[in-house]
């Protein structure tokens, strides 16, 4: 016999971020609203022989500013981003770590790839030697994509559910959805959920270049991330870490927490079509938004803002905008739509958390951030859509939806509402 469970409400009570636009959530948001591009020439390695020589790196990130040298050496860059963003989010939430039930506080942290820089360094070091195996004892625990969740749990003593999610670029949206589900079912009071990625290295850039997935517009690197634009030629690689504190509503109210927004709906779907290309008619994107709206028990007309996946790939932007028109009908032309990847680049496994944070802050501040770098709209994309081009637009945003789609046909959407 099944249990009759009354689902709990889930709210967001803390945010933290380390991104190409800032080392806090506030700095990141301010630069987003002002239309700042995070793209620059690559400094993390010598990219002079690569097809793409630019990316959206986290600027001036010094691990020694956050970790002692011994601790920092045990952490891949992606895990460093995780711990730094979580520290901000925990402080922002004003959680009393001495009073909360740590058995009912969990961590679900995403990364599409994990410690790829650690893997690259260790293999290159081995291949340059005489064949004698000399690997760091930290090689495996630095590399695996679940280890950031483990580090967060250990640092704070959170003993609730603890794992990592991997679904390519949808990974951190899936982390948020899993946390939402566990809290809704009463299996936890609080979750740290989010994602981090650090793949700007020889293997990451070379691999995506080989797939012809990333922009090679080295001459116009500042404006190379151009979703919806006729001249778009692929995404711009980004990196960073973004953390959300999700909390059961009554638990948050009881402790007097400041609530950013309520997470009211989540959707998932699969394209079941191709390894890297979206379904040409946007069926997966259509289904995932439809599923999220049904889960939220709202009408499509209630959505005010959509943060699209919008990577600036020729196929992806077109299929997503067509799916939006199918889901929302005439209301599609009343919604503010934007791709903030035009500024942050594509944070891969961290993209979903990045854009969930944008959706949440759009509600808080009543501002839809812009889609920048659109020089000439692709004629196949309906010009009636409000793509929030060039400049942010003020609007009373009561409901915001965020889409993320990953290689392998993984689709995930979340919906937030103003309280």
N, C-alpha and C positions, 0 to 999 in steps of 0.2 A: 504494500500500500504506500502511495506517495504521501509526502507531508504537505499540509497546507501552510505554505510559508508566505507571510506578508512581507513583500519586498521593502527594503530600507531605501531611503533617499541618500544620494551621494553628492557631496559638495566639494569644492576646491578651496582649500584654506592656506595654501602656500605655494610660491613659485620661486624657481631659481634657474639661472641660465649662464652659460659661457658660450658665446657665439661669435661668428665673424663680425658682428656689429656691436659687441660689448661683452664685458665680463660680469655683468649683472643683468637681471631681467629688465630693470628700469632703463639702463643704458641701451640695451637692445631695442626696447620698445620705442624710445625716443628717436633713435636712428631710423627705425622702420617708418615711423610716422612722417619723418622728414625726407624720406626717399633716398637714403644714403646707400650706395653700393658697397658691399663688403669685398668685392673682387679686387685682386691685385696680383702682381707677378709673384710666383712661388718663391718662398724663402726657406722652406723646410728641407729642400734638397736641390741639387743642380738639375734644372729641367731644360737646359739649353738644347739638348738633342731630342726633346719630346715634341710631339705634334701640338700638345697643349702646354703652355708655359705659365698659366695663371690659374688661380683658384681662390676660393673664399676661406682663407685661413683665419684662425683665432689669432688676433694681433697681440704681440708682446706677452705671450703666456709663458711665465717662468715658473716651472714646478717648485723651485726652491722658495717661492713666495708663499706656498701653501703647505708644503711637506718638507720634513727634514730630509737630508740627502739620502739616508739609508732607506727610509720609507718610500721616497719617490722612485728609487731604482727598482722597487718591486712592482711598480705599476706601469702598465702601458699607458700611452697618452689618452686613449679612450676611457680608461678607468680613472685617470686623473680628472678628466672633464666631469665624469660622473660624480665623484666625491665632492668636487668644488661646487657644482650646481646644487647638489643635495644639501650641502651645508647652508647655502643661502636660503633654500626652500624651507628647511627646518626652522631656521631663525625667523623667517618671514611668517611662518605659521604660529609662532609663539607657543609651540608645544612644550609643556612641562614634562621633560623626559623622566623626572622622578615620580610623576603621578600617573602617567598613562599606563595601560596594561600592555606591556611589551609582547606578551604572548598573543595579543590580538592586533599587533602592528606588523605589517608585512612589507616586503620589497619585491616589486616586479620591474626589472630593468632590462631594456632592450639594446641590442646592437646588431646591425645587419651583418657585420663582418667580425667584430671583436678586435683582438690585438694583432692586426695585420703587420704593423711596423715591427713588433717584437718578432713575429714569424720571419719576416724578411731579413731582419738583422742577424738572427741566429743561423738561418740557412746560408746567407752570404758569407758569414764568418766561417762556417763549416766548409763551404765550397772553395774558399780561398786557401785552405790548409792542405795538409798532406793526406787527408782522409781519416785522421785520428778524430774520433768524436769528442768534441769539447763544447758541451752545451751548458748553458746556465741552469742551475736548479730551479730558477724562476721562469724558465722558458714556457712551460705548459701553463702554469697558473697565471702568467701574464697574458697569454694569448687567448685562452678560451673565452667565449662570448658571454658566459654566465657569471664570470668572476666579479664583475662590477657589482652585481646584486649581492654577492657574498661579502665583498668589502664593506658595502653600505650597512648590511645587517650586523656585521661584526663590530663596526665602529660605534653604532648606536645601541646595540643589544636588542635589535628587533627580532623577535623569535616567531613571528607569524609566517604565513606562506612566503617562500623566498625562491625565486627562479628568474631566468631570462627568457625573453621571447625573441624569435627570429622569423621574420617574414619579409626579408629584404627591406624595401623602403617603407613598408607598412608596420615594421616591427614595434616602434614605440606607441603607435596607436593601438596595436594589439595589447601592449602592456597596460595601457590605460583602460582598455575594455575589460581585460581580465581582472584588474583591481576593482573596477566598477561592479563587476559581477560578484566577486567575493564579498564585497561590502553589502551589496544588495541582498545577498542570501544570508547575511548575518554571520559570516565566517570570519570577519575581521572588523575592527573599528576604524583603522587608519591604514593607508598604504602610501609608501613612497613609490611613485610610478614615473617612468620617463625613459630616456635613452641617450646614448652618446656614441659618437663615431669619430675616428681619426684615421682616415685612409688616404691622406694627401702624402703619398710617397711614390717611389718608383713603380712598385707593383700596382698600386691602386690607380694611378694616372695612366700607366702603360696598359693595364687591362681594360679600362674603360675606353681608352683611345682605340684599342684593337677592335672593340665592339662598335666603334663609331657612335658612341652614346653621348659623348661630351663635346662641347663647343671647342673649335680650334681657331676662334676669331681672336688671335693674339694681338692684332692691331687695335682692336676696340675692346680690350679686356674688361674695362670698367663697365661697359654696357652689353657684354656678351650674353648675359642671362636675360633673355628677352621673350618671355612667354607671350603667346598669342601673335607675335610679330611675324610678318611675312618672311623675314630674313633669319628667323631662329635656326640654329644648327646644332642643338643639343644642350644639355644642362651644364652648369658650372659646379664643380665639386666644392662642397663645403664640409665643415667639421664643427664639433662642439658637443655640449651636453645640456639637457633641459630636464628639470625635475618638477613634478607636481606633487603636492600633498593632497590626497583624496581622503575624505573623512565622512563617516556616517553623520547625517544631518543632525540628529538629536544629540549625538556626542559632541559635535562642534558647537551647537547652541548652549549646551550645558556648561562648557568651559569658556564661553564668551568669545569664541573665535571670530575673527573677521572673515567673512565669506566672499570670495570673488564671484562665484557663479555656481549653479547647480548643473551637474552632468545628468542629463535627462534621457539620453538615448544613444544607442550604439548599433552599428550595423557591420556585417561582414559578408563577403561574397568572394567567388573565384571567377576569373575569366574563362578558365578551362579552354584556353585557346593557343597560347604561344609562350615561349620562354621569356621573351623580353617585350614583345609588342602588345599593346592593348587590343581588346576586341574592337574591330573596325567600326562597329555600330555602338560601341560603348555599353554593351550589355552588362558587364561586371560593374561598371560605374553606376549605371542606372539602378541595378539591384541593390547595391550597397547603400545608396542614399535612400532608396525606398524603404529598405529594412530599418535604417536608423530612424527615419521619420515615424514609421509604424511603432518602433520600440518606444519612442518618446511620447507617443500618443498625442501628436500634434498634427495640424494640417500643414501641407507644404507652404501655404500662404503666410504662415507665422514666422518663417525663416527670413531674417533681415540681412544676414551676411554669410557668404560662403568663402572660406579660405580653400581654394582649389589645390589639387596636387600640382598642376601647372608647372611642369619641369622645363618647358621650352624645347621639348622634342617635337618634331613635325607631326607625328601621329597622335601622341598623348594629349596635347592641348585640344586638338580638334574633337577627338572622341569624348573627352570630358565635358566640353561645352555643349556638345550635342546631347549628351546624357542629361545635363542640367535642364535643357529645354524640354526633354521628354518627361522628366520628373515634375517640373514646376509649371509647365504650360506657360500661360501668359504672365504668371507671377515671376517667371525667370527674368523678365525685363525690369522688375521692380526691386530685385535683390542687388545689393552690392557684392561684387565678386572681385577677388584679387588673388594674385599669386605673389606671395612674399619671397618666394625663391628668386625672384628678380633682384632681390637685395642680399639675401643670406646665402644664395647658392643652394645646392641640394645636400642636406645633411644625412642623406641615406637613411640608416636605421634610426637616427635621431630626428628625422624630418617631421614625423607625426607629432611628437611631443612639442617640437618647436612651433608647429602651426596650431596645435591645440592651445598653447600659451597665447598665441596671437589672437585666436578666437575669444579666449577668456578676457584678455585685456581690451579687445574691441568692445566688449560688453561693458566693462568697467568704465572706460573713458568715452564711450560713445563716438568712436572714430573707426572708420574702415581704412586700413592702410592701403597704399597705392600699389599698382602694378607699374613698375618703371621700365624704361628702355624699349617701349613699344613704339618703334619709329613709323611703321606702316602696318596696320592691322591686316592679318591674313584674310583675304576676301572670302574664304570658306567659313570663317567664324562670323556669326551673326552680329552685325554692328549695333543691333538693338540692345544687346547685353551691356549692362553697366559694369565694365571691367575695372573701374576705379583707376583709370589711366593717369599716370604722371603725378597726381597729387592725392593726398589723403582726403577723405570726405567725412564731414561730421554727420552723425546720424544716431538716433536713439535705437541702439541695437539691443533688442530684448532676447533674440534667439540667434545663435551663430552655429554654423556647421563647418566641420573641417574634414577634408578628404585626404586619404593617402593610399597610393597604389604601388605595389612592389613587383619586381621581376619575379616571374613564376605565376603571375596572375592573381596575386593576393590583394584584396581590397578591404579597407577598413575606414569607417566614418564615425565621428562622434558629434553629439549635439549638446551645446551648453545653453543655459537660460539664466537670465537675470533674476535675482531674488528680490 
